[in-house]
Amino acid sequence: MNFLPLAARNVAVARCGSRTYSTLLVADHNNKSLAKGTLHAVSAAAKLPGMTKLDVLVLGKGCGDVAKECSQLQGVSKVVIAESDQLERPVADTATNLLAAVQKSGNYTVVSSVASSFAKETFPRLAAKLDVQPITDVIEVTSEEGVFKRPMYAGNAIATVKSSDAIKIVTFRATAFEAAATDGSAAIESFNTENYESAGLEWLSESEKQSDKPQLASASRVVSGGRGMKSGENF
């Protein structure tokens, strides 16, 4: 199944072999440590055809250790760190304005992230601001520029989608890609932030159910069973 954005959004692009571009990947973290999914997203972004530069954005407050973790990921060209009180607990509206500013400053052709809750809230806003179509939950990056595979109908079908937007907004499903190695040594640069305009969204609190069970999104191995096993002895 092929999907093409609206004709009004289409732009002529050269074949991947004849042009190069830069990618910005937004790190998923809690200001203290890097989420494992970002390692997989870096590996996915590295597969983009024609890409010659992969920068990682760390936004938050007091997240220097996270930036250092990102700088060690193989394939990362540079880490951009954006810190402010407003970004300590980022919400979709102000974070979108920051992402748009960083994209414009670096002239990034692709803005990407692991398919996290932050990306699900922020990337559709960013796509609307840039007047492009977001491509979410990518499970395969093909060798053709702008062509991806993603699940649909609760994973019962795999769609091949093609985007010819000038700027591509992409999220990757972490479990579909291997984690990037941690033997890199990228430079870390600061981005000058400002007080971004808000639509009224405000962070109030967060709650997390404590459990000693591994999280499905970060587990190194998942074993599943069901009716096909027929009995517990067969599991």
N, C-alpha and C positions, 0 to 999 in steps of 0.2 A: 504494500500500500504506500503510495507516494503522496506527500503533502507539500504544497507550495504556498507561501504567504501571498497575501493579496497583491495584485498586480501593481497597485499604487506604491507598494513598499519595495518592489523588486528593483534591484540595481544590477547593472552588468558587472560581472567580475571575471577576472582572468583565471585561467586554469591554475591549480595549486602549484604546479611546477614553475610558474612564471612570476609569482609574487610571494613576498614574505610579510609577516605581520607579528604583532606582539599580543600576548594574552595576559590578562590579570585574573588571578585566582584569589578569592576571598577565603581566608582561613577561618575555620570553625574552632572556637576555643571558649574558655571561661575566665580569661584574663590571667590564669595561672598556668594552665597546661594546654597543649594542642590536642584537639579531638582526633582520634585515630582515622576518622573518615577523610580528613584532609590529606593524609598520606596517599590514600587511594585516588583522591581527586587529582593530585599532582601527577600521578602515573597516567591517569586518563587524559589530562590536558596535554601531556607530553606527546600523545599520539596524534594531535591535531596536525593535519598535513599542511606544510608550508610555514608553520610557526617556527620562529627563530629566537624568540625571547619569552620567558615565562616568569612573571613577577608575582609575588604573593603579597596580598594586603592583609595586615593585622590591624584591626580597629578595636579600640577599647580604651582602657586606662590602666596603667601599671602592668602592661603586658610585654615588658622587655624580654622575659624568659620565653614567652611564646614566639617572639620574633627570632630569638636565637635558635629555637627548635626548627623553625621554618627555614632558616638559613642553612641548616644541615641537610635539607632534603635534596636528593640528587635531581638535577634538571632545573632547579630554581636559579634564575639569573640574578634576581635582586629581591629583597624584602622591603616593602614599604610599610612603615608603622605610623598610624594615625591615632593620636591619643588626645582625649579631652574629658572633662567631667560629663559632657553631654553624651559621649560615646561609651561611658563605663557600662551602662545597661542599654545598649542600642535598641531603638524601636524603628519600625519600618519607614516612617516618613523622613526623619532626620538622617537615618542611615542611607536612604535612597539618594538624598541630596549629596552626601559625602561621596558615594560611589560614582555618581554622575560627574562630580568634580575631579575625582581621581582618574576616571576614564578619559575625560577631556584633556587633563594635564599630560597623561602618558600616551594619548592617541591610541588606546588599545582597541583592537578589532574584535576581540573576544573577552567577555567578562564571565567568569565561571565560578563554580563552587560545588562542594558536595551538596547533595539534596538534603539539607538540614532544615530545621524549623525556621531558622533565621532566613535562609535563602528562599524558602517557600513564601515567607511574608514580604520580603524585600524585592526579590528579582522581578515579580510581575509589575511592581510599581516602577522599577528602573526601566523595564522594557517599554512600558507605556510612556514614560518620560522621553525615551529615545525614539519612540514610534517604531518599534520593531516587535517581532513575535518571539517570545521566549521558547526555548526548547528544554524540556524538563525530563529528569529521570533517565538520562542517556545511559544505555548499557553497552553500546559499541560505537567507536569512532571509526568510520570507514576511511579508505584511502582517497576518497573524492572530497574535495573541499565543500564544506557546508552540508554534508550528508551524514546523518546519524541514525542509530536504531534505538527505539525506546518502546517499552511495553504499553499496552492499552487494554481496555476491557479486563481490568484486574489481572493482567499478565497472561490472559488467554490468547492474545495476539501480539505480534511484534510488528511495529510500524517502522518503515524506512522513510524518514522525513528529510526534506532538502530545504535549506534556507539560503536565499540570496540577499538577505539583509546586509547592509554595509557593516553593522555592528551586531554581533551574535551574543545573546544572553543564554548561557547553558548551565544546567546542573547535571551532575553525574551521580549515578547510583553507586555507592561505595563498594557494595558486594560484587559488582561486575568487573572490578579491576584489582590488580595486585597493588600492594602498598609500595610506595617509592622507597628506595634505599636511603640511608641516613649518613652518607659519606660526603655530602656537599659542603661548600664553604662560600655561600653567597654574601654579598655586601648588604648592610642594613641602612636604609635611609629614612629620614623623618619627613612626613607630609604636613605642611602647615594647615591646620584645621581652622574653622571659624564657627561661630554660633549659627547653626543651620536652622532654617525656618521650619517650624513644626505645624502640622495640621491639628494638633491637640492630643496626639497620642502620648501617653505617659506610662512609664514602667512603675508598677505598684509593688509587686512581690512575685516570688516564684516558690513553688512547692514541689518536692520530689519524694516519691515513696522510696524509703530505704529498703534495700533488699540485698542479700548476699548472693543472689543468683546473677549469672552473667547477662549483660544486655545483649539483645539479639543483634543490634547494629554494630557492636564492637567485639562480639565473640569471634575467636580465631577459628572455631569449628562448630557447625550446627548439625545435629543429628535429629532427624524427624521420622515419625512413623504415623501410621493411620490404618484405615480399613484394609489397605493392601497387605498389611502384616498378618491380618486374620486373628492373631492371638499374641498375648504378651510373650510367650515362649519363642515366637518367631522374630521378635524385635531384637 
